[in-house]
Amino acid sequence: MNFSDFGNKLTSRSGILQLMDDIGRPLPDGVKPYRLGGGNPAMIGEISAMYRSEMEKIMQNGDEFEKLIGLYDSPQGRMSFIESVAEYLSKTYGWKIGPENVAVTNGSQSACFYLFNLLSGTFTENKTKLKKKILFPLAPEYIGYADQGIEEDTFVSIPSTWEENGNSFKYHVNFELLEDYLKKNHDIGAVCVTRPTNPTGNVLTDFEIKKLSSLAKENGIPLIIDNAYGLPWPNIIFTDDASPYYDDNVILSMSLSKIGLPSVRTGILIGPAPIITAIGNLNAIAALASGSFGQAIACNLIKSGVLVKKAADFVRPYYEKKAHKAIEAFHHYFEGTSYSIHKSEGSIFQWLLMKDLKIPAMEFYRCLKKKGVIVVPGEYFFFGDDIEHGLPPLKEHPHYSKCLRINYAGDEEEVEQGIKIIADTYRQFMR
């Protein structure tokens, strides 16, 4: 079967395909699974009960359930949900937004696919063709972005700097390199960051996020903030130096996945009205409309502020406790080896650096998989080279082939035993 160039690009082997396949595909018989790889959130009792209660209200309210399953919403989204989101965010944080600034997609992964291909690739301006790119200022960056460009070579990444503190380290944006690149290259269509950063759990401070927004504004381009783990929900952030942020040049990508609704695929975009209109138009062509269940379940929870309160009262403490437990396990089982963990500031992942690993992380991942331990090798998170314009090759980053992304959100005993197996296996492959 022959596919188009577009088809071949999006159906070839990719990191995100491997990740999702590892989540759903069973291991061989007799191999006990330790699933520390994918992005499944934990099932938190209080959060699940909240959604069950909302679903019961829908079921008991006349023909609301029949309308929910029997009618399409608009391509922009369910209008009652959009109005609730706009009303809550504008009243609570003073953001100057209305329903015209909110759109719903089938998950934030779809939202980013739309955004990246709206703002990068080939443009025709004054009958002249030019190609624009999406710039990621803090590599390593989210695996799910790497293959989302319809055209080739539309992503570029700035390698991070870092500071070490014992067996912990933290990445920082290399603002000097970023500013120099933006001055010399005028083909950037947007800047994009995750906050918290996937895969590392790094949280850009308010100062850093405002500086990125200011740089984007100076260059006449939007700043996309992927807020899937961030504020105000699901609030999987463990530092107090981070606040909900929006500005008139910002496109904020939010989600209901990490606050307990991953399967209903509800992505929420907050942005300038022309972007939101374009997203609705794209959604009409690609999907007709977005799924309604997540919007219906969360509508009153957002409008009343209950979703944000539950995130603060239950979601953040739940993950913070789990993060501390996992870090204790790392320090216990890796004692005596040369290792470091990225400072855990948010998200449901920890980023492990094995300094003396003598084989690539990709090969190490395959060794672990044979033992039932599913993780994600670090190489996938370093993408977007632009050596031609003076950026250092991402493969030369000292962490490129020595890191693993580990999901600590699952059963604590399973996570601990998985970490033990990783540590034992690392000792077999140390220099």
C-alpha positions in Angstrom: 0.0 0.0 0.0 1.5 3.4 -1.0 0.7 6.4 1.1 1.2 10.1 0.5 4.2 12.0 2.0 1.7 13.2 4.6 0.6 9.7 5.3 4.1 8.3 5.5 5.2 11.0 7.9 2.3 10.5 10.3 2.2 6.7 10.2 5.9 5.9 10.5 7.4 4.8 13.8 7.4 7.7 16.4 8.1 8.1 20.0 4.5 9.0 20.9 3.3 5.9 19.0 5.7 3.7 20.9 4.6 5.3 24.2 0.9 4.8 23.6 1.5 1.3 22.3 3.4 0.5 25.5 0.4 1.7 27.5 -2.1 -0.5 25.8 -0.3 -3.6 24.6 0.0 -6.5 27.0 3.5 -7.9 27.8 4.3 -11.6 27.0 2.8 -14.2 29.3 4.8 -14.6 32.5 6.3 -11.1 32.5 5.0 -9.0 35.4 4.3 -5.4 34.2 5.7 -2.3 35.9 4.0 0.4 33.8 6.1 3.6 34.5 6.0 4.9 30.9 2.8 6.4 29.7 0.9 9.5 30.8 -2.1 7.8 32.5 -3.1 9.9 35.5 -4.0 8.2 38.8 -7.6 7.5 39.8 -8.1 9.7 42.8 -11.2 8.6 44.8 -12.5 12.1 45.6 -12.2 13.2 41.9 -13.8 10.1 40.5 -16.7 10.5 43.0 -17.1 14.1 41.9 -17.5 13.1 38.2 -19.9 10.2 39.1 -22.1 12.7 41.0 -22.2 15.0 37.9 -23.0 12.1 35.6 -25.8 11.0 37.9 -27.3 14.5 37.8 -27.3 14.4 34.0 -29.0 10.9 34.0 -31.7 12.2 36.4 -32.4 15.4 34.5 -35.2 14.7 32.0 -33.8 14.0 28.5 -30.4 15.7 29.2 -28.6 12.4 28.7 -30.4 11.7 25.4 -29.4 15.1 24.1 -25.8 14.6 25.3 -25.4 11.5 23.3 -27.7 12.4 20.4 -26.7 15.9 19.3 -23.5 17.5 17.9 -22.1 20.5 19.6 -20.7 23.4 17.5 -17.2 23.0 16.0 -16.0 25.5 18.5 -17.4 23.4 21.3 -20.4 23.1 23.6 -21.5 26.7 24.1 -22.6 26.3 27.8 -19.2 24.9 28.6 -17.3 27.6 26.7 -19.3 30.3 28.5 -18.5 28.7 31.9 -14.8 28.5 31.1 -14.6 32.1 29.9 -16.7 33.4 32.8 -14.7 31.6 35.5 -11.2 32.5 34.1 -12.1 36.2 33.5 -13.8 36.7 36.9 -11.2 34.8 38.9 -8.0 36.0 37.2 -9.0 39.2 35.5 -8.3 37.8 32.1 -9.8 39.8 29.3 -11.6 36.9 27.6 -15.1 36.0 26.5 -16.6 33.0 24.7 -14.9 34.1 21.5 -11.6 33.3 23.1 -12.3 29.7 24.0 -12.4 26.6 21.8 -12.7 22.9 22.6 -10.8 20.1 20.8 -10.6 16.3 21.1 -7.8 16.5 23.7 -4.9 18.9 23.9 -2.8 16.7 21.6 -5.3 17.6 18.8 -5.2 21.2 19.8 -1.4 21.3 19.4 -1.6 19.6 16.1 -4.0 22.3 14.8 -1.9 25.1 16.3 1.4 24.0 15.1 0.2 23.6 11.5 -1.7 26.9 11.6 1.5 28.7 12.7 4.3 26.8 10.9 5.0 25.4 7.5 4.7 27.2 4.2 3.2 30.6 4.1 2.3 32.8 1.1 2.7 36.5 1.8 2.6 39.1 -1.0 2.9 36.2 -3.5 6.1 35.1 -1.9 6.6 31.7 -0.3 8.3 31.4 3.1 8.6 28.7 5.7 8.0 29.3 9.4 8.8 27.1 12.4 7.7 26.5 16.0 10.4 27.2 18.5 10.7 25.2 21.8 13.0 27.2 24.2 13.6 24.4 26.8 14.7 21.1 25.3 14.2 18.3 26.3 10.5 18.9 25.5 7.3 16.8 25.1 7.6 13.7 23.0 4.1 14.1 21.5 5.2 17.3 19.7 8.1 15.8 17.7 6.1 14.4 14.8 3.1 16.8 14.7 4.3 19.0 11.9 2.7 18.1 8.5 5.8 19.6 6.8 9.3 18.5 7.5 11.7 20.6 9.6 9.2 22.9 11.1 10.4 22.5 14.7 13.5 24.0 16.3 14.6 23.6 20.0 17.0 25.5 22.2 19.1 23.1 24.4 18.6 23.7 28.1 21.3 24.7 30.6 21.1 23.2 34.0 22.4 23.5 37.6 23.2 20.6 39.9 22.7 20.3 43.6 23.9 16.9 44.9 21.8 14.2 43.3 19.3 16.7 41.9 19.5 19.1 39.0 17.2 21.7 37.3 17.0 22.8 33.7 16.8 26.5 32.7 16.0 28.3 29.5 19.2 29.5 27.8 17.8 33.0 27.3 21.1 34.3 25.9 21.0 31.7 23.1 17.2 32.1 22.6 17.4 35.9 22.2 20.3 35.6 19.8 18.5 33.1 17.7 15.3 35.2 17.5 17.4 38.2 16.5 19.0 36.4 13.6 16.1 34.3 12.5 12.7 35.8 11.5 11.0 32.6 10.4 9.5 31.6 13.8 5.7 31.4 13.8 5.3 30.7 17.5 7.1 29.8 20.7 5.9 26.8 22.7 6.5 25.5 26.2 5.0 23.0 28.5 4.3 24.2 32.1 5.1 22.0 34.0 7.6 20.6 31.5 6.9 17.2 30.2 9.2 15.1 30.6 11.2 16.7 33.4 8.7 18.1 36.0 10.4 21.5 35.6 8.1 24.4 36.2 8.9 27.7 34.5 8.7 30.5 37.1 6.4 33.5 36.7 9.5 35.6 35.8 10.6 33.1 33.1 7.1 32.8 31.6 6.6 36.5 31.5 10.0 36.9 29.9 9.1 34.4 27.2 5.8 36.1 26.6 7.6 39.5 26.3 10.2 38.0 23.8 7.4 36.5 21.8 5.5 39.8 21.8 8.6 41.7 20.7 8.9 39.4 17.7 5.2 39.6 16.8 4.4 36.0 17.5 2.3 34.1 20.0 3.5 32.1 23.0 1.8 28.7 23.3 1.7 27.5 26.9 0.7 23.8 27.2 -0.9 23.7 30.6 -2.1 20.1 30.6 -0.6 19.5 34.1 -0.7 23.1 35.3 -2.8 25.9 36.7 -5.6 26.4 37.7 -6.4 22.8 37.0 -5.2 20.0 37.4 -2.7 21.9 39.6 0.0 19.3 39.6 2.5 21.9 40.6 4.6 21.7 43.8 6.2 25.2 43.8 4.6 28.4 44.8 6.6 30.5 42.3 4.0 29.8 39.5 0.6 31.5 38.9 -2.0 31.1 36.2 -0.9 33.3 33.2 -2.5 34.7 30.2 -1.9 37.7 27.9 -3.2 38.9 24.6 -0.4 37.2 22.7 -0.7 33.9 24.6 -2.5 30.7 23.5 -3.1 28.6 26.6 -3.7 24.9 26.0 -5.6 23.2 28.8 -7.1 19.8 29.3 -9.4 17.7 31.5 -7.2 14.6 31.1 -4.9 14.9 34.1 -7.7 15.8 36.4 -9.2 12.4 35.9 -10.9 12.4 32.5 -8.2 11.2 30.0 -10.6 9.0 28.0 -13.2 11.7 27.2 -10.5 13.7 25.2 -11.4 17.3 26.1 -8.8 19.9 25.2 -9.5 23.6 25.9 -7.8 26.5 24.1 -7.8 30.0 25.4 -6.5 32.5 22.9 -7.0 35.5 20.5 -10.3 35.4 18.7 -8.8 34.9 15.2 -7.0 31.8 16.5 -10.1 30.4 18.1 -12.2 31.0 15.0 -9.5 29.1 13.0 -9.5 26.2 15.5 -13.3 25.9 15.1 -13.1 25.9 11.3 -10.3 23.2 11.4 -12.4 21.1 13.9 -15.4 21.2 11.5 -13.3 19.8 8.7 -11.2 17.3 10.8 -13.8 16.1 13.3 -17.1 17.9 12.7 -17.2 18.6 16.5 -15.5 17.6 19.7 -16.8 15.0 22.1 -19.4 16.3 24.5 -19.1 14.1 27.6 -16.1 15.9 29.2 -17.7 19.3 28.6 -21.0 18.2 30.1 -19.5 16.6 33.2 -17.1 19.5 33.9 -19.3 22.5 32.9 -20.9 23.2 36.3 -17.7 22.2 38.2 -15.8 24.9 36.4 -18.5 27.5 36.7 -18.9 27.0 40.4 -15.1 26.8 41.1 -15.4 23.3 42.5 -13.0 21.8 39.9 -10.3 24.3 40.9 -10.9 23.8 44.6 -10.8 20.0 44.3 -7.6 20.3 42.3 -6.0 22.3 45.1 -7.4 20.1 47.9 -6.9 16.6 46.5 -5.0 16.5 43.2 -1.9 18.5 44.1 -1.4 16.9 47.6 -1.9 13.4 46.1 0.8 13.8 43.5 3.2 15.7 45.7 3.1 12.8 48.2 3.6 10.3 45.5 6.5 12.3 44.1 8.3 12.3 47.5 7.8 8.6 47.8 9.3 7.9 44.4 12.3 10.2 45.1 12.9 8.3 48.3 13.0 5.1 46.3 15.4 6.6 43.8 17.8 7.7 46.5 17.6 4.3 48.2 18.0 2.0 45.3 20.5 4.1 43.3 22.8 4.7 46.3 26.4 4.2 45.3 25.8 4.9 41.6 26.3 8.1 39.6 22.8 9.4 39.1 20.7 12.5 39.4 17.0 13.3 39.3 15.5 16.5 37.9 14.0 18.7 40.7 10.4 17.5 41.0 8.3 20.7 40.7 5.2 19.3 38.9 3.6 16.9 36.3 3.4 13.1 37.0 6.9 12.3 35.7 10.4 12.2 37.1 13.4 12.5 34.8 16.3 10.2 35.7 19.8 11.0 34.6 22.2 8.0 34.7 25.6 9.6 34.2 27.6 6.4 33.9 25.2 4.6 31.5 27.4 3.0 28.8 24.6 2.1 26.4 22.1 4.5 24.9 18.9 5.1 26.9 17.0 3.6 23.9 18.8 0.3 24.3 18.5 0.5 28.0 14.7 0.9 27.6 14.6 -2.3 25.6 16.5 -4.2 28.3 14.0 -3.0 30.9 11.0 -3.9 28.8 12.2 -7.5 28.7 12.0 -7.4 32.5 8.5 -5.9 32.4 9.5 -2.3 33.2 8.0 0.2 30.8 9.6 3.6 30.7 10.3 6.2 28.0 13.9 6.6 26.7 15.2 10.2 26.8 16.3 10.5 23.2 12.7 11.1 22.0 12.5 14.3 23.9 15.5 16.0 22.1 14.1 17.0 18.7 14.3 20.1 16.5 17.9 20.6 15.4 18.9 23.8 13.6 22.7 23.4 13.2 22.6 25.5 10.0 21.7 28.6 12.0 24.2 28.1 14.8 22.4 26.0 17.4 24.4 23.1 18.9 23.3 19.6 17.9 20.8 18.3 20.4 22.6 14.9 20.3 25.6 16.7 21.9 23.6 17.6 25.0 25.3 15.6 27.8 21.9 14.2 28.8 20.7 13.1 25.4 21.1 9.3 25.7 21.4 9.0 29.5 17.8 9.8 30.7 14.5 8.1 31.3 11.1 9.6 31.8 9.3 7.7 34.6 5.6 8.0 35.5 5.3 7.8 39.3 1.5 8.1 39.4 0.6 4.4 39.6 0.5 1.9 42.5 3.3 2.8 45.0 4.6 -0.7 45.4 4.7 -1.2 41.6 6.5 2.1 41.2 9.1 1.3 43.9 9.8 -2.2 42.5 10.1 -0.8 39.0 12.7 1.8 40.3 14.6 -1.1 42.0 14.7 -3.0 38.7 15.9 0.1 36.9 18.7 0.6 39.5 19.7 -3.0 39.4 19.8 -3.0 35.6 21.8 0.3 35.6 24.5 -1.3 37.7 24.9 -4.0 34.9 25.4 -1.2 32.3 27.6 1.3 34.2 31.0 2.4 32.8 
